[in-house]
Amino acid sequence: MAADSMEIDDALYSRQRYVLGDTAMQKMAQSHVFLSGVGGLGVEIAKNIILAGVKALTVHDTKQCTKWDLGTNFFIHEDDIISQRNRAEATLHHIAELNPYVHVAASTVPLDESIDLSFLKQYQCVILTEVSLSLQKKINDFCHAQQPPIKSNPGIVTCLENHPHRLETGQFLTFREVNGMSCLNGTTHQITVVSPYSFSIGNTSDMEPYLHGGIAVQVKTPKMFYFERLEKQLTNPMCLIADFIKPEAPLQIHVAMLALNHFEENFGRMPNIGCNQDAEEMLKIAMSVSETLENKPQVNGDIVKWLSRTARGFLAPLAAAVGGVASQEVLKAVTGKFSPLQQWLYIDMLDIVTPLEKMGSEEFLPRGDRYDALRACIGESLCQKLHDLNVFLVGCGAIGCEMLKNFALLGVGTGQDKGLVTITDPDLIEKSNLNRQFLFRPHHIQKPKSYTAAEATLNINPCLKIDSYINKVCPATENTYSDEFYTKQDVIVTALDNVEARRYIDSRCVANLRPLIDSGTMGTKGHTEVVVPHLTESYNSHRDPPEEEIPFCTLKSFPAAIEHTIQWARDKFESLFSHKPSLFNKFWQTYPSAEEVLQRMKSGESLEGCFHVIKTLSRRPRNWTQCVELARVKFEKYFSHKALQLLHSFPLDTRLKDGSLFWQSPKRPPFPVKFDFNDPVHYDFIVSAAKLFATVYCVPFTEQDLSEETILKITSSVEVPEFRPSNKVVQTDETARKPDHIPVSSEDERNAVFQLEKSILSNEALQNDLEMKPIAFEKDDDSNGHVDFITAASNLRAKMYNIEPADRFKTKRIAGKIIPAIATATAAVSGLVALELIKVVGGYPADAYKNCFLNLAIPIMVFTETAKVRRTEIRNGISFTIWDRWTVYGKEDFTLLDFINAVREKYGIEPTMVVQGVKMLYVPVMPGHIKRLKLTMQKLVKPSADKKYVDLTVSFAPETDGDEDLPGPPVRYYFVQEDN
C-alpha cells in the first residue's frame, strides 16, 4: 500500500481488504505506532501490525539479546547474542522485511519515570510490553490527555431474501424497491427483531398497502466508546470473560497480576522459578491487594502460586494468542474499524500447569539453553516430550507458518534420537500470501510453500528436524500417507481451508487412533478443535450445514442479487474457456482426424459430443478480428436476446394461476442492453472476451490490436444476428438441476455433417485446428483478464435485471471464493493450537482440553470443553465408540462365513451385513449373497499383494422386526495372523 497516494496494493493486501475495507486500510496506511518491548510478546505484535500495513512502526527496547531470547523471540539468533546486540536493533531488519510499505525504526533510549513523553505525540497508538506498572500509569495519563480524534464512515450490508436477517434489535435499516408502501423507500427505521426471519419497523398503518418486493439495507452507524484511565480501572476492572466455566477467573488473575507488580516493586526482582517461599509471599500481597479493589474479589491461591512459580518463564504460544488479540486492538485504534476491547482480557493456562504439581522444583530450573523460558513454565520432562515428538502438519499457509514458528520455539522435533516434523503443501507461494504467511518474502514467490517454510523455520531453530513434501492429502494419496505413516505420528495438525480434506484426515486419525488438532480462520473469526483418541468426539462427529446453492433457474433466467450474476459470469467463463476447450481436445484425442469422424458419422455412427465439437470447429476464429466479432455476437446473445426471449415467454403482465404477477420479487424482469462502445463496461466485456477467445483458440494479437481505434473499427462493422423468438420451455422450478446432457436432434446431426464437410473442404480441419488451449481460472493474476471478463459480464447482466452492480474487488472475492484473512486471527489461533498440543503431548485428562471460538472484531474469545466421546449401544451390554475397532485374524482359506462366526465368537454378536467402503460384500436379502458365505475373504475383497488387512463395516439385526439394522464399529480383518 503506497501510503502517500493511498493506492492499495491489491496483489498483496487483497485478503485483508475483504476484512477491513478500504477506508480502514487507508487510515492504517497513515498511522504511526510506537511499541516498547521486543520480547516474545512484543515481536508477535510487531509482526502482525507490520503485515497489516501501518505507515510506520518504532520498536523500542533497552535490553541486550540473551540465550533466553532464542526460545521467545523468533527473530533473534545466536550471532545476536555473541554480538551483545540490543533486541530492537537485532530484530529491526527481520521485522522491516515483512512489508516494504512500512517504515520501521528502532529506539534504544531508556524509558523511565523521568522521561519527557512529548515525543509520543507523533504516534496514533502506543503499545507497552515489559514496562513497570507505574510507568504504564504515567504513559496512560499522557495518552488520555491527547484525545486523538477517531472517525468512522458508515458502511452498508444488504440482506438478501430467503436468508435469515441476522440483525439485532436497535439496529437501523433503510429500504428501496418496495412496491406499494412506497413511502418506505429511502427512509431509515430502527428495528425490533421478531424472529430470525422477521423484524418490526414500527407503525405502518398510515401507509399505502404493501404489494410486493423490497430490499432492506442495514445502515452501520458509528458508535463512540469511552475508556476509563488505567488508574481507575486497576481498582474496578471491566473484563472480558473468555471461559464461562470459570467466570470469576479474570478478576482473580487481575489480583494476581497486581500482586506480581507489587512483589517486583518491593523486592526489585521477579519471584524465583518454582520457589514456594516467594509464592507464599506473593499470596500475602494478593490478599492485601484484593482489599483495595472495589468489589474485593476472592483470591485464587492456585493462580497466585503458579503465576509466582512461572513468572520468569515464557510460554511462546500464549504470547502468540495474546499478541494476535493485542495487534487487532492496535488496528482498531488507528482505523476506528470494529469494536474495541473494554478494557481487560485475561487468559490463563492453569490446565497446563496444574497437572505438574507433583514435579520437583528442579524440573523447572534453567539449564543454560534456548528452552529455559519454556522449561520454567512446563518443566524439563514435558520439554523433552516435545523434543521427541513426531508431528504431521498439513498445510503451510498462514496458520501453517505460524504453527512452524511455534514448533521452533517449543523445540518440537529436535530430540537427539526421536522427533520429526513432517509438513506437506502442494501450493506455490503467491504475492497475496505475503500479507499473512510471515515465513515468506517477495523472492520466494512461485516457490513451493512447504520447502520454503521448512528452510525459514530452520532459521528460527536450526536443531529442528523437518521433512517437507508437496503432496495433497486426500483419498488419492493413500499410498503416500499410509496407515503405517499415520501410526508413526504422535499428533496430526491441520491448517487447511478445504473441509473435505480435513474430514478425510480426521477419518485417518480415527482409524489409526491418532490425536488431531484442527483450526481455521475467516477474517477476524477463528476456531480450534482438539480430537483425542477415546476421550473426545472427532471432527466428523459434527457437520456444518451445507453451503446453500443458487437454484439453476435463478442463475439461468431469474437473478435477484449481484451474487447470482457473478456466479453466472463465473460459470460462463468456465464453460467458454475451460470446459468446452477441454471436451474439444478430448474428442480429437479420441478421433485423430476430421476425415475419420466424417466417415463414421456418414455411416450412421453416433459419436458422443460430436455435434458441439463440430459446431465449435466451424465457428473457430482464426484472427484477432474474428475474436472481437465473436465477443460482440456473444454480447448481443447474453445481454439483449436473452432478455427479449424471456419477455417473449413471460410478458410483463403475465400472471400465475393464483392471479399474482409472474414478475414480482424475487423475480426481476429483464430489459435488453443496447451495445454502446463508449460505455466502459461494454468495452471491457468486448476486449476481455476477445483476449480470452484469442488465448483458447491460439490466435496471436498485438498492443495495436487492443487499441480503442482497432476495437471500434471491428465492432462497428460486425453483422449482429437479429433476435428470433424461440418456443423453448424456460425452467422456473427452483428445485430443478442443470441437465447433464442436452439431446441433439436428427436435424442437428445432419447440420453437423454438412459443417464438418465444409471445414474439411476449406482446409479448416487440419491438425492445428483440432487443438484448443483450455484456461484455468486464476483470480490473483490481474494481467490475465479473467476477473475483468467476469466483472464486465456480471455487471452487464446486473444492468439487464436492474441489480446494483459490484466493483472488480467485490466480484473477485465472490467469483474466486476468496476467504477473507488477516494475520492477527491466524496468529491467535495458532497459539491456541500449540497450547493444546502441549496438553496432548503430556497425556492430559479429558477435562483439560479446550476448544475455542474467537472473533477479534467484536471482540469475543470463548473456551469450551471438548465434546466427550459418545458410546453407541448395540444390545446385551455390547457397545462401542468411534475410537473402537474390532479385529479378526484370518488365514488363506478363511471364508465369509468363518469371518461372521469369528466376530460372533470374539465379540458376542453376529453380523447380518458386511460392507467394504461402498461395496456390499454380504447383504442377505440381495440375490446371490447367501452363496457368498462359502467364498474366501481373499476372493471377495481382492486385496493387492502388499495389503495386509482390510477395514470392513458390519451391522447387526435389530431387536424388533421392521427397525433399521444396528450399526457396529469398523472391523479390521487381517488376511493372515500377525506375529504379536
Secondary structure in CASP SS format (residue, H / E / C, confidence):
PFRMAT SS
TARGET T0000
AUTHOR 0000-0000-0000
METHOD secondary structure of the structure
MODEL  1
M C 1.00
A E 1.00
A C 1.00
D C 1.00
S C 1.00
M C 1.00
E E 1.00
I C 1.00
D C 1.00
D H 1.00
A H 1.00
L H 1.00
Y H 1.00
S H 1.00
R H 1.00
Q H 1.00
R H 1.00
Y H 1.00
V H 1.00
L H 1.00
G C 1.00
D H 1.00
T H 1.00
A H 1.00
M H 1.00
Q H 1.00
K H 1.00
M H 1.00
A C 1.00
Q C 1.00
S C 1.00
H E 1.00
V E 1.00
F E 1.00
L E 1.00
S E 1.00
G C 1.00
V C 1.00
G C 1.00
G H 1.00
L H 1.00
G H 1.00
V H 1.00
E H 1.00
I H 1.00
A H 1.00
K H 1.00
N H 1.00
I H 1.00
I H 1.00
L H 1.00
A H 1.00
G C 1.00
V C 1.00
K C 1.00
A E 1.00
L E 1.00
T E 1.00
V E 1.00
H E 1.00
D C 1.00
T C 1.00
K C 1.00
Q E 1.00
C C 1.00
T C 1.00
K H 1.00
W H 1.00
D H 1.00
L H 1.00
G H 1.00
T C 1.00
N C 1.00
F C 1.00
F C 1.00
I C 1.00
H C 1.00
E H 1.00
D H 1.00
D H 1.00
I H 1.00
I H 1.00
S C 1.00
Q C 1.00
R C 1.00
N E 1.00
R H 1.00
A H 1.00
E H 1.00
A H 1.00
T H 1.00
L H 1.00
H H 1.00
H H 1.00
I H 1.00
A H 1.00
E C 1.00
L C 1.00
N C 1.00
P C 1.00
Y C 1.00
V C 1.00
H E 1.00
V E 1.00
A E 1.00
A E 1.00
S E 1.00
T C 1.00
V C 1.00
P C 1.00
L C 1.00
D C 1.00
E C 1.00
S C 1.00
I C 1.00
D C 1.00
L H 1.00
S H 1.00
F H 1.00
L H 1.00
K H 1.00
Q H 1.00
Y C 1.00
Q C 1.00
C E 1.00
V E 1.00
I E 1.00
L E 1.00
T C 1.00
E C 1.00
V C 1.00
S C 1.00
L H 1.00
S H 1.00
L H 1.00
Q H 1.00
K H 1.00
K H 1.00
I H 1.00
N H 1.00
D H 1.00
F H 1.00
C H 1.00
H H 1.00
A H 1.00
Q H 1.00
Q C 1.00
P C 1.00
P C 1.00
I C 1.00
K C 1.00
S C 1.00
N C 1.00
P C 1.00
G C 1.00
I E 1.00
V E 1.00
T E 1.00
C C 1.00
L C 1.00
E C 1.00
N C 1.00
H C 1.00
P C 1.00
H C 1.00
R C 1.00
L C 1.00
E C 1.00
T C 1.00
G C 1.00
Q C 1.00
F E 1.00
L E 1.00
T E 1.00
F E 1.00
R E 1.00
E C 1.00
V C 1.00
N E 1.00
G E 1.00
M C 1.00
S H 1.00
C H 1.00
L H 1.00
N E 1.00
G C 1.00
T C 1.00
T E 1.00
H E 1.00
Q E 1.00
I C 1.00
T E 1.00
V E 1.00
V E 1.00
S E 1.00
P C 1.00
Y C 1.00
S E 1.00
F E 1.00
S E 1.00
I C 1.00
G C 1.00
N C 1.00
T C 1.00
S C 1.00
D C 1.00
M C 1.00
E C 1.00
P C 1.00
Y E 1.00
L E 1.00
H E 1.00
G C 1.00
G C 1.00
I E 1.00
A E 1.00
V E 1.00
Q E 1.00
V E 1.00
K C 1.00
T C 1.00
P C 1.00
K C 1.00
M C 1.00
F C 1.00
Y C 1.00
F C 1.00
E C 1.00
R C 1.00
L H 1.00
E H 1.00
K H 1.00
Q H 1.00
L H 1.00
T H 1.00
N C 1.00
P C 1.00
M C 1.00
C E 1.00
L E 1.00
I C 1.00
A C 1.00
D C 1.00
F C 1.00
I C 1.00
K C 1.00
P C 1.00
E C 1.00
A H 1.00
P H 1.00
L H 1.00
Q H 1.00
I H 1.00
H H 1.00
V H 1.00
A H 1.00
M H 1.00
L H 1.00
A H 1.00
L H 1.00
N H 1.00
H H 1.00
F H 1.00
E H 1.00
E H 1.00
N H 1.00
F H 1.00
G C 1.00
R C 1.00
M C 1.00
P C 1.00
N C 1.00
I C 1.00
G C 1.00
C C 1.00
N H 1.00
Q H 1.00
D H 1.00
A H 1.00
E H 1.00
E H 1.00
M H 1.00
L H 1.00
K H 1.00
I H 1.00
A H 1.00
M H 1.00
S H 1.00
V H 1.00
S H 1.00
E H 1.00
T H 1.00
L C 1.00
E C 1.00
N C 1.00
K C 1.00
P C 1.00
Q C 1.00
V C 1.00
N C 1.00
G H 1.00
D H 1.00
I H 1.00
V H 1.00
K H 1.00
W H 1.00
L H 1.00
S H 1.00
R H 1.00
T H 1.00
A C 1.00
R C 1.00
G C 1.00
F C 1.00
L C 1.00
A H 1.00
P H 1.00
L H 1.00
A H 1.00
A H 1.00
A H 1.00
V H 1.00
G H 1.00
G H 1.00
V H 1.00
A H 1.00
S H 1.00
Q H 1.00
E H 1.00
V H 1.00
L H 1.00
K H 1.00
A H 1.00
V H 1.00
T H 1.00
G C 1.00
K C 1.00
F C 1.00
S C 1.00
P C 1.00
L C 1.00
Q C 1.00
Q C 1.00
W E 1.00
L E 1.00
Y C 1.00
I C 1.00
D C 1.00
M C 1.00
L H 1.00
D H 1.00
I H 1.00
V H 1.00
T H 1.00
P H 1.00
L H 1.00
E C 1.00
K C 1.00
M C 1.00
G C 1.00
S H 1.00
E H 1.00
E H 1.00
F H 1.00
L C 1.00
P C 1.00
R C 1.00
G C 1.00
D C 1.00
R C 1.00
Y C 1.00
D H 1.00
A H 1.00
L H 1.00
R H 1.00
A H 1.00
C H 1.00
I H 1.00
G H 1.00
E H 1.00
S H 1.00
L H 1.00
C H 1.00
Q H 1.00
K H 1.00
L H 1.00
H H 1.00
D C 1.00
L C 1.00
N E 1.00
V E 1.00
F E 1.00
L E 1.00
V E 1.00
G C 1.00
C C 1.00
G C 1.00
A H 1.00
I H 1.00
G H 1.00
C H 1.00
E H 1.00
M H 1.00
L H 1.00
K H 1.00
N H 1.00
F H 1.00
A H 1.00
L H 1.00
L H 1.00
G C 1.00
V C 1.00
G C 1.00
T C 1.00
G C 1.00
Q C 1.00
D C 1.00
K C 1.00
G C 1.00
L E 1.00
V E 1.00
T E 1.00
I E 1.00
T E 1.00
D C 1.00
P C 1.00
D C 1.00
L E 1.00
I C 1.00
E C 1.00
K H 1.00
S H 1.00
N H 1.00
L H 1.00
N H 1.00
R C 1.00
Q C 1.00
F C 1.00
L C 1.00
F C 1.00
R C 1.00
P H 1.00
H H 1.00
H H 1.00
I C 1.00
Q C 1.00
K C 1.00
P E 1.00
K H 1.00
S H 1.00
Y H 1.00
T H 1.00
A H 1.00
A H 1.00
E H 1.00
A H 1.00
T H 1.00
L H 1.00
N H 1.00
I H 1.00
N C 1.00
P C 1.00
C C 1.00
L C 1.00
K C 1.00
I E 1.00
D E 1.00
S E 1.00
Y E 1.00
I C 1.00
N C 1.00
K C 1.00
V C 1.00
C C 1.00
P H 1.00
A H 1.00
T H 1.00
E C 1.00
N C 1.00
T C 1.00
Y C 1.00
S C 1.00
D H 1.00
E H 1.00
F H 1.00
Y H 1.00
T H 1.00
K H 1.00
Q C 1.00
D C 1.00
V E 1.00
I E 1.00
V E 1.00
T E 1.00
A C 1.00
L C 1.00
D C 1.00
N C 1.00
V H 1.00
E H 1.00
A H 1.00
R H 1.00
R H 1.00
Y H 1.00
I H 1.00
D H 1.00
S H 1.00
R H 1.00
C H 1.00
V H 1.00
A H 1.00
N C 1.00
L C 1.00
R C 1.00
P C 1.00
L E 1.00
I E 1.00
D E 1.00
S E 1.00
G E 1.00
T E 1.00
M E 1.00
G E 1.00
T C 1.00
K E 1.00
G E 1.00
H E 1.00
T E 1.00
E E 1.00
V E 1.00
V E 1.00
V C 1.00
P C 1.00
H C 1.00
L C 1.00
T E 1.00
E C 1.00
S C 1.00
Y H 1.00
N H 1.00
S H 1.00
H C 1.00
R C 1.00
D C 1.00
P C 1.00
P C 1.00
E C 1.00
E C 1.00
E C 1.00
I C 1.00
P C 1.00
F H 1.00
C H 1.00
T H 1.00
L H 1.00
K H 1.00
S C 1.00
F C 1.00
P C 1.00
A C 1.00
A C 1.00
I H 1.00
E H 1.00
H H 1.00
T H 1.00
I H 1.00
Q H 1.00
W H 1.00
A H 1.00
R H 1.00
D H 1.00
K H 1.00
F H 1.00
E H 1.00
S H 1.00
L H 1.00
F H 1.00
S H 1.00
H H 1.00
K H 1.00
P H 1.00
S H 1.00
L H 1.00
F H 1.00
N H 1.00
K H 1.00
F H 1.00
W H 1.00
Q H 1.00
T H 1.00
Y C 1.00
P C 1.00
S C 1.00
A H 1.00
E H 1.00
E H 1.00
V H 1.00
L H 1.00
Q H 1.00
R H 1.00
M H 1.00
K H 1.00
S C 1.00
G C 1.00
E C 1.00
S C 1.00
L C 1.00
E C 1.00
G C 1.00
C H 1.00
F H 1.00
H H 1.00
V H 1.00
I H 1.00
K H 1.00
T H 1.00
L H 1.00
S H 1.00
R C 1.00
R C 1.00
P C 1.00
R C 1.00
N C 1.00
W H 1.00
T H 1.00
Q H 1.00
C H 1.00
V H 1.00
E H 1.00
L H 1.00
A H 1.00
R H 1.00
V H 1.00
K H 1.00
F H 1.00
E H 1.00
K H 1.00
Y H 1.00
F H 1.00
S H 1.00
H H 1.00
K H 1.00
A H 1.00
L H 1.00
Q H 1.00
L H 1.00
L H 1.00
H H 1.00
S H 1.00
F C 1.00
P C 1.00
L C 1.00
D C 1.00
T C 1.00
R E 1.00
L C 1.00
K C 1.00
D C 1.00
G C 1.00
S C 1.00
L E 1.00
F C 1.00
W C 1.00
Q C 1.00
S C 1.00
P C 1.00
K C 1.00
R C 1.00
P C 1.00
P C 1.00
F C 1.00
P C 1.00
V C 1.00
K C 1.00
F C 1.00
D C 1.00
F C 1.00
N C 1.00
D C 1.00
P H 1.00
V H 1.00
H H 1.00
Y H 1.00
D H 1.00
F H 1.00
I H 1.00
V H 1.00
S H 1.00
A H 1.00
A H 1.00
K H 1.00
L H 1.00
F H 1.00
A H 1.00
T H 1.00
V H 1.00
Y C 1.00
C C 1.00
V C 1.00
P C 1.00
F C 1.00
T C 1.00
E C 1.00
Q H 1.00
D H 1.00
L H 1.00
S C 1.00
E H 1.00
E H 1.00
T H 1.00
I H 1.00
L H 1.00
K H 1.00
I H 1.00
T H 1.00
S H 1.00
S C 1.00
V C 1.00
E C 1.00
V C 1.00
P C 1.00
E C 1.00
F C 1.00
R C 1.00
P C 1.00
S C 1.00
N C 1.00
K C 1.00
V C 1.00
V C 1.00
Q C 1.00
T C 1.00
D C 1.00
E C 1.00
T C 1.00
A C 1.00
R C 1.00
K C 1.00
P C 1.00
D C 1.00
H C 1.00
I C 1.00
P C 1.00
V C 1.00
S C 1.00
S H 1.00
E H 1.00
D H 1.00
E H 1.00
R H 1.00
N H 1.00
A H 1.00
V H 1.00
F H 1.00
Q H 1.00
L H 1.00
E H 1.00
K H 1.00
S H 1.00
I H 1.00
L H 1.00
S C 1.00
N C 1.00
E C 1.00
A C 1.00
L C 1.00
Q H 1.00
N H 1.00
D H 1.00
L H 1.00
E C 1.00
M C 1.00
K C 1.00
P C 1.00
I C 1.00
A C 1.00
F C 1.00
E C 1.00
K C 1.00
D C 1.00
D C 1.00
D C 1.00
S C 1.00
N C 1.00
G C 1.00
H H 1.00
V H 1.00
D H 1.00
F H 1.00
I H 1.00
T H 1.00
A H 1.00
A H 1.00
S H 1.00
N H 1.00
L H 1.00
R H 1.00
A H 1.00
K H 1.00
M H 1.00
Y C 1.00
N C 1.00
I C 1.00
E C 1.00
P C 1.00
A C 1.00
D C 1.00
R H 1.00
F H 1.00
K H 1.00
T H 1.00
K H 1.00
R H 1.00
I H 1.00
A H 1.00
G C 1.00
K C 1.00
I C 1.00
I C 1.00
P C 1.00
A E 1.00
I C 1.00
A H 1.00
T H 1.00
A H 1.00
T H 1.00
A H 1.00
A H 1.00
V H 1.00
S H 1.00
G H 1.00
L H 1.00
V H 1.00
A H 1.00
L H 1.00
E H 1.00
L H 1.00
I H 1.00
K H 1.00
V H 1.00
V H 1.00
G C 1.00
G C 1.00
Y C 1.00
P C 1.00
A H 1.00
D H 1.00
A H 1.00
Y C 1.00
K E 1.00
N E 1.00
C E 1.00
F E 1.00
L E 1.00
N E 1.00
L C 1.00
A C 1.00
I C 1.00
P C 1.00
I E 1.00
M E 1.00
V E 1.00
F E 1.00
T E 1.00
E E 1.00
T C 1.00
A C 1.00
K E 1.00
V C 1.00
R C 1.00
R C 1.00
T E 1.00
E E 1.00
I E 1.00
R E 1.00
N C 1.00
G C 1.00
I E 1.00
S E 1.00
F E 1.00
T C 1.00
I C 1.00
W C 1.00
D C 1.00
R C 1.00
W E 1.00
T E 1.00
V E 1.00
Y E 1.00
G C 1.00
K C 1.00
E C 1.00
D C 1.00
F C 1.00
T E 1.00
L H 1.00
L H 1.00
D H 1.00
F H 1.00
I H 1.00
N H 1.00
A H 1.00
V H 1.00
R H 1.00
E H 1.00
K H 1.00
Y H 1.00
G C 1.00
I C 1.00
E C 1.00
P E 1.00
T E 1.00
M E 1.00
V E 1.00
V E 1.00
Q E 1.00
G C 1.00
V C 1.00
K E 1.00
M E 1.00
L E 1.00
Y E 1.00
V C 1.00
P C 1.00
V C 1.00
M C 1.00
P C 1.00
G C 1.00
H C 1.00
I H 1.00
K H 1.00
R H 1.00
L H 1.00
K H 1.00
L C 1.00
T E 1.00
M H 1.00
Q H 1.00
K H 1.00
L H 1.00
V H 1.00
K C 1.00
P C 1.00
S C 1.00
A C 1.00
D C 1.00
K C 1.00
K C 1.00
Y E 1.00
V E 1.00
D E 1.00
L E 1.00
T E 1.00
V E 1.00
S E 1.00
F E 1.00
A C 1.00
P C 1.00
E C 1.00
T C 1.00
D C 1.00
G C 1.00
D C 1.00
E C 1.00
D C 1.00
L E 1.00
P E 1.00
G E 1.00
P E 1.00
P E 1.00
V E 1.00
R E 1.00
Y E 1.00
Y E 1.00
F C 1.00
V C 1.00
Q C 1.00
E C 1.00
D C 1.00
N C 1.00
END
